[in-house]
Amino acid sequence: MHSNPAFRRVSRDRNLAFAAQRGFGILVVDGAGLLASHIPFVVVDDGAAIHAHLVRSNPIARALQTKETTAVLAVSGPDSYISPDWYGPDAADQVPTWNYVAVHIRGTLRRRPEETLRAHLDALSARFEAELRPKPPWMPAKVSPDRLSKLMRSIMPVELSVEGVDGTWKLNQNKDDSVRLRAARHAESDGYGQEATSLARLMRNPPED
């Protein structure tokens, strides 16, 4: 991940916490050419590893049948186009940009033992069902044993060891506070992107740890 150092002052723990909260990203490996897959995941072992699963027909899963591989998990957060007009009347010679949050996690991707799959599915569903409270949580145990066994045979548990974490929190930290706050107000009301309101909140208080 390459970006201005002003946008990379967030700690490893905060970057991992952000990734854990999102719980969804793009897994990229260099197999027979670049391979990518969108996956849900959970962060485990105090940030030392990531557990996920892949459909066995996925080219990444097929590649893991014979050997482990290096991989990157890219996790995206809120983003928005930022117009130079939002900086105010004194912001001459400014150009458009795009503010965003993204975390890249690098490590070694490998298969996990088949007997770990059920516990992983329980943990994964519990993690995201908790976000839907007060709805009673759905659990894999609600699926008939035969159906669940058939579904589980079609997927492979995998683990990404966390060997490097990079984050970019591009929130106009390189601008004066008054300019950044003005842009945040416009991002909230007029932003073009994903979760612009969440991005505006971060722009008002960029993390520094």
Protein Blocks (a to p, Z undefined) as FASTA:
>chain_A
ZZdfklmmbcfklmmmmmmmnopacdddddebjaddddddddeehhpaccddddfklmkl
mmmmmoccddddddddddddddfklnojklghiacdddddddddddddddddfklmmmmm
mmmmmmmmmmmpcbdcddfklpcfklmmmmmmmpccdddddfbdcddddehlmpcfklmm
mmmmmmmmmpgcehklmmmmmmmmccfZZ
